[in-house]
Amino acid sequence: MTGPARAQSTRPDRPGRRYPSDLDDAEWAVLEPLLPGPCRRGRPLVHARRTIVNAILYVNRTGCAWRYLPSDFPPWRTVYGYFAAWRDNGTLQQLHDRLRDQARTAAGRDPRPTAAVIDSQSVKAADTVPKASRGWDNAKKDGGRKRHIAVDATGLVLAVVITAASVQDRDAARPLLWNLSRRCTRIRLAWADAGYSGKLAVWAAGLKIQLEIVRKRDAHAFEVLPRRWVVERTLAWITAHRRRARDYERLPESHEAMVLWAMTAIMTQRLAAQAPRPD
């Protein structure tokens, strides 16, 4: 079966979508103004930016290899070229951060957060991940990489750091909090679990961030802890994108980029759902 025929047979009943991961017209209206415009010099664009974005979201959501993109998308080398360029030149980070500001504003919050929640998640690594950037997590008995994230009170990502799974949470928290303090200058409070206790609080105070440890009352019982459940929910959102359920990326920067793309899709859907629909 050809690509277009397959796309038609699975077309969701929403304007502008071929695959469930595609942006519909309302979602594209949210995202399009935040993307850089086409360069006025050189050859005109061969592939529409919306198609490129949909192809990246397809890879992220389904977990397929770049080479296995359906034939009705642009060539995989073209799509990956945009992915890598937007990852490296700051376009993706700027897109994600502007969407986060809009999402916070739409929720009635100041776009500049003052508090954060931090946590980490170990992910198994495929054989495409170089040995130099992977490790063994003794706590989870798992080998691969670990993503460390800081989120705001609503669960939106503020900062991401990717390390080998062997790196301790309190060690990776230093670059995470450092990035957080640079990107979100009003952050003054960060909640974390007991794995971040110790001298880290003193170090964080140097960034003018108060680190507050949220401890379990019963170490052997399940308990929904204040604040910590927010970041754990965000990690679940990220893992729902199959490209993030396991790590296939050769570069840690690509792992981080896929986390940002997952959150970009979530925030775009949220903002589009809140926008007034035409009659």
MILO-460892 format. One record per residue (C-alpha): x, y, z. Coordinates in steps of 0.05 Angstrom, whole numbers, plus 5000, padded with zeros to 4 digits. Layout:
BEGIN
XYZ...
***
This chain:
BEGIN
500050005000502850684982503851245031498151705008493251115006495250915077494551635100487551695071485151045103487251295173485552025165482652305230476352725223479753385239481553925188488553885161490553215194492752585159495652225219493552285292500252625308499153175255497353875276490254065256488654745228487355065296493854785325497855015265494855715273497955715343504755455322505955785254507056505278512556265326516755915273522056305234519756545166522956285102529556595082528657115028535256924996536756274960531855774931524555774952522255245001520754574969516954295029511954675072514154805144507654495169509353835134516353845164513553965234508453415225513952935203518053085266511952995310510452335275517352065292516852305363509952025376510551355340517851215357519651005286526651105257527751705213528751255153521850945164517951585155511851455110512851635037507752205039512452605083518652955055524952535049527552335118534252675107530553335094526353255157532253075199536153665171530754135196530453775263537953845273538254565249532554795294535754395352542554725342540755445324535955555383529655565342526554975379528255255448525355935430519055615401518055185464519255765512514456235476509055695476510255595550509356335563502856325524500355705560501856015628498356665608492356275583492055925651491856595686499056565710504857035703509056785644515256835688514956275741517856355811517855625833519854965802519754215815525553775794526253025783529552515738527651905697532151345672530851085602533550455569538450595512538250265444544550025410544750695372546751055436554351115442557550785503560851445521554051765538550551185571551250855639548250385691543050625742544050195804537550425835533250245775537749665753537549945683542550175632541950785588541051525597537451955648533452585635533153105690527653625684525154235720517754415712513354975736507254885782502954665723507854155697510754545638518154425626523054975646529754635637532453955614539253615624540952935594546352505626548551785630544051375675549951275723550052015742547052145811541052605815544453095862550353155814546053285752541853775792547454285791547454395715539854335716538954885768544355295734540555275668534055405705536856025739539256295672532856175633527956335688531156895729525256965777525756245804526856275879524155595903525054885878521854255906525353585901525252885931530152595982535152405928537053135923538453235998545253416025550053966004545954125941541554595981547555016001549955045929542955225904542755805954548556105916543756165856538556485903534255855898531555535961531454775953525854455993525853696001518953366000519752726040515252116044512051986112512151236100517850976058514250316044507350576024504750915962503451645974501652225928506552755952505253505948508853835889512653205868506652915832506853505783513753325755512052575755505952725713510253115664515052525658508952085642506852585588513752555557514051785559507451745523511351965462514551305441520951615417522051805490519951135520526750885499532951275479535151195407538851855400546351865384546952565414544352775483542253425450537453035405534452695466533253385497530353635431525353065429523153235500521953955478518053725417513653285460512053875505511154325444505753855418502253835485502254585494500054715423494054245432492354585498492555285469488655085407483254775451482555425490482255865428475356085404472955665345469755995285462255885278
***
